[in-house]
Amino acid sequence: MANREIIIVGGGMVGALSALLLAQHGDTLHLIEKSSVQMPAQDAPFDLRVSAFSAQSKHLLEQAGVWDDIPLERLCAYQGLQTWEKVSQKLVFSSDDIGAEQLGYIAENRWIQAVLWQRLKQLANVHFYENTQVVDITQGLEQDNGKNHQRVTVTLADQQIIKAELLLACDGGNSAVRKHLQMPVTSWDYRQHCLLINITTDCPQQSVTWQEFRETGPCAFLPLAGNNASLVWYHSPQKIKQLQSLTNQQLKQAILTEFPKLDFDFEVHNKGGFPLVRRHAKHYYQGSVVLVGDAAHSINPLAGQGVNLGFKDVQCLVELLTQCSDLPIPELLKRYQCQRRPANLLMQTGMDVFYKVSKSDDPLIRIIRKSFLGVAQQSGQIKNRVMRYAMGIN
Ligand SMILES: Cc1cc2nc3c(=O)[nH]c(=O)nc-3n(C[C@H](O)[C@H](O)[C@H](O)COP(=O)(O)OP(=O)(O)OC[C@H]3O[C@@H](n4cnc5c(N)ncnc54)[C@H](O)[C@@H]3O)c2cc1C
């Protein structure tokens, strides 16, 4: 069993899962997180940041032993996914079509992070550095027992120094580690924001998530546990700013008149706007520092794939580190980049094409788009393959 010394910067969902899987394997982990992570109260109002988790992501969380720690009252399994353009045929995905019990689960990001941290806190081989940040990172050869070893050295804001063989940058889309090492990215602003709106409904809305495409951007519905749901409204930055300035009652009126029709009464509880930015690091590693999750790639959230891709990064990197432990770190990181970068790029590009096509008002593209939805709905096997791919069970 390998016993590496590993630093992880960023204890979000991706960093915490990486830390737990590696610590369970016997490595010594140093987890640096700029905030502090608390277990939310089970009856707290739902947080705005929620994600749809694929079957594969669920499997990884099970493997880490935390899936059953997520309270059932905070977890919503969904069996149907519907998407359509105004007045076009609906494209309907159903778990029944592929003999699965559900297509995925929707949960708050903070609960996934919290259950991972709860387990991490029980392990003696994990050292925590909370409410602090990295101020310097250096890399170089150091002598140990007459042998040269590649080491990465991190200095924290309080001048603590940590040394390790490997550093995982899991510090999100604005990764300070990536910036510090001047690792280049390709990026652009979609010139679109989305408003996340938490509502309570007058009846359970638990089994289907849907998305309507409009020229101004998609409008989506994500069921949450109990009589709760999340609405996602994509629009121009100006429009989102205006919607955000409304009172909850005024926003409800705007939803009733401008959002796709909801078949139930509801109350607005919380809202928050987020800019949509696409980023992809040109290289996933530099020396012994490797980018994982959003630090390496941020994707348009319209297909709910961001953290699922991040978890696939984690799975790939952990497998390489634990199953090919005789290989030197640079070779392991090269393999990680070769496996994950093309896969993430494919998903990012697919989402961009989908996004561009869904917003185009070119008459020809509109006809093709509507025909595509009709053909896709009739396509049986192809539709099921798409569904399996999105669930990570292809
Ligand atoms: C509106 C919206 C909806 C989305 N919906 C979905 C969805 O349905 N399904 C899905 O799969 N994905 C979704 N995503 C994407 C998903 O939220 C991200 O992919 C995911 O949060 C990335 O996790 P991460 O751990 O890599 O980064 P983050 O969640 O950004 O976590 C980074 C962590 O690092 C810490 N940190 C940051 N800087 C530092 C520093 N300098 N030092 C130390 N710590 C630091 C932060 O405090 C945080 O804990 C959505 C994204 C958005 C914006």
The ligand as an SDF file (V2000), in Angstrom:
LIG
                    3D

 53 58  0  0  0  0  0  0  0  0999 V2000
  -25.8210   27.5350  -11.3410 C   0  0  0  0  0  0  0  0  0  0  0  0
  -25.0200   26.2650  -11.3150 C   0  0  0  0  0  0  0  0  0  0  0  0
  -25.6810   25.0330  -11.3150 C   0  0  0  0  0  0  0  0  0  0  0  0
  -24.9740   23.8370  -11.3450 C   0  0  0  0  0  0  0  0  0  0  0  0
  -25.6330   22.6320  -11.3730 N   0  0  0  0  0  0  0  0  0  0  0  0
  -24.9390   21.4800  -11.4560 C   0  0  0  0  0  0  0  0  0  0  0  0
  -25.5940   20.2060  -11.5330 C   0  0  0  0  0  0  0  0  0  0  0  0
  -26.8290   20.1070  -11.5230 O   0  0  0  0  0  0  0  0  0  0  0  0
  -24.8290   19.0720  -11.6190 N   0  0  0  0  0  0  0  0  0  0  0  0
  -23.4740   19.1460  -11.6580 C   0  0  0  0  0  0  0  0  0  0  0  0
  -22.8270   18.0840  -11.7900 O   0  0  0  0  0  0  0  0  0  0  0  0
  -22.8270   20.3210  -11.5490 N   0  0  0  0  0  0  0  0  0  0  0  0
  -23.5140   21.4840  -11.4600 C   0  0  0  0  0  0  0  0  0  0  0  0
  -22.8560   22.6720  -11.3650 N   0  0  0  0  0  0  0  0  0  0  0  0
  -21.3970   22.6690  -11.2970 C   0  0  0  0  0  0  0  0  0  0  0  0
  -20.9140   22.3480   -9.8920 C   0  0  0  0  0  0  0  0  0  0  0  0
  -21.4870   23.2560   -8.9620 O   0  0  0  0  0  0  0  0  0  0  0  0
  -19.4030   22.4600   -9.8700 C   0  0  0  0  0  0  0  0  0  0  0  0
  -18.8780   21.6690  -10.9100 O   0  0  0  0  0  0  0  0  0  0  0  0
  -18.8480   21.9760   -8.5380 C   0  0  0  0  0  0  0  0  0  0  0  0
  -19.2940   22.7820   -7.4790 O   0  0  0  0  0  0  0  0  0  0  0  0
  -17.3280   21.9750   -8.5820 C   0  0  0  0  0  0  0  0  0  0  0  0
  -16.8350   21.4690   -7.3810 O   0  0  0  0  0  0  0  0  0  0  0  0
  -15.3320   21.7770   -6.9460 P   0  0  0  0  0  0  0  0  0  0  0  0
  -15.1640   21.1050   -5.6190 O   0  0  0  0  0  0  0  0  0  0  0  0
  -14.4090   21.4550   -8.0680 O   0  0  0  0  0  0  0  0  0  0  0  0
  -15.2690   23.3550   -6.7910 O   0  0  0  0  0  0  0  0  0  0  0  0
  -16.0470   24.3010   -5.7780 P   0  0  0  0  0  0  0  0  0  0  0  0
  -17.4110   23.8060   -5.5220 O   0  0  0  0  0  0  0  0  0  0  0  0
  -15.9000   25.6720   -6.3160 O   0  0  0  0  0  0  0  0  0  0  0  0
  -15.2150   24.1500   -4.4190 O   0  0  0  0  0  0  0  0  0  0  0  0
  -13.9590   24.7630   -4.2650 C   0  0  0  0  0  0  0  0  0  0  0  0
  -13.5670   24.7350   -2.7920 C   0  0  0  0  0  0  0  0  0  0  0  0
  -12.2750   25.3230   -2.6490 O   0  0  0  0  0  0  0  0  0  0  0  0
  -12.2910   26.3250   -1.6490 C   0  0  0  0  0  0  0  0  0  0  0  0
  -11.2970   27.3300   -2.0700 N   0  0  0  0  0  0  0  0  0  0  0  0
  -11.4100   28.2200   -3.0790 C   0  0  0  0  0  0  0  0  0  0  0  0
  -10.2780   28.9490   -3.1740 N   0  0  0  0  0  0  0  0  0  0  0  0
   -9.4350   28.4950   -2.2030 C   0  0  0  0  0  0  0  0  0  0  0  0
   -8.1200   28.8360   -1.7980 C   0  0  0  0  0  0  0  0  0  0  0  0
   -7.4410   29.8020   -2.4120 N   0  0  0  0  0  0  0  0  0  0  0  0
   -7.5620   28.1710   -0.7720 N   0  0  0  0  0  0  0  0  0  0  0  0
   -8.2520   27.1940   -0.1280 C   0  0  0  0  0  0  0  0  0  0  0  0
   -9.5150   26.8290   -0.4780 N   0  0  0  0  0  0  0  0  0  0  0  0
  -10.0820   27.4590   -1.4990 C   0  0  0  0  0  0  0  0  0  0  0  0
  -13.7220   26.8440   -1.6440 C   0  0  0  0  0  0  0  0  0  0  0  0
  -14.0440   27.4430   -0.4010 O   0  0  0  0  0  0  0  0  0  0  0  0
  -14.5090   25.5570   -1.9010 C   0  0  0  0  0  0  0  0  0  0  0  0
  -14.7290   24.8440   -0.7100 O   0  0  0  0  0  0  0  0  0  0  0  0
  -23.5530   23.8770  -11.3430 C   0  0  0  0  0  0  0  0  0  0  0  0
  -22.8850   25.1030  -11.3090 C   0  0  0  0  0  0  0  0  0  0  0  0
  -23.6100   26.2980  -11.3050 C   0  0  0  0  0  0  0  0  0  0  0  0
  -22.8670   27.6200  -11.2970 C   0  0  0  0  0  0  0  0  0  0  0  0
  1  2  1  0
  2  3  1  0
  2 52  2  0
  3  4  2  0
  4  5  1  0
  4 50  1  0
  5  6  2  0
  6  7  1  0
  6 13  1  0
  7  8  2  0
  7  9  1  0
  9 10  1  0
 10 11  2  0
 10 12  1  0
 12 13  2  0
 13 14  1  0
 14 15  1  0
 14 50  1  0
 15 16  1  0
 16 17  1  0
 16 18  1  0
 18 19  1  0
 18 20  1  0
 20 21  1  0
 20 22  1  0
 22 23  1  0
 23 24  1  0
 24 25  2  0
 24 26  1  0
 24 27  1  0
 27 28  1  0
 28 29  2  0
 28 30  1  0
 28 31  1  0
 31 32  1  0
 32 33  1  0
 33 34  1  0
 33 48  1  0
 34 35  1  0
 35 36  1  0
 35 46  1  0
 36 37  1  0
 36 45  1  0
 37 38  2  0
 38 39  1  0
 39 40  1  0
 39 45  2  0
 40 41  1  0
 40 42  2  0
 42 43  1  0
 43 44  2  0
 44 45  1  0
 46 47  1  0
 46 48  1  0
 48 49  1  0
 50 51  2  0
 51 52  1  0
 52 53  1  0
M  END
$$$$
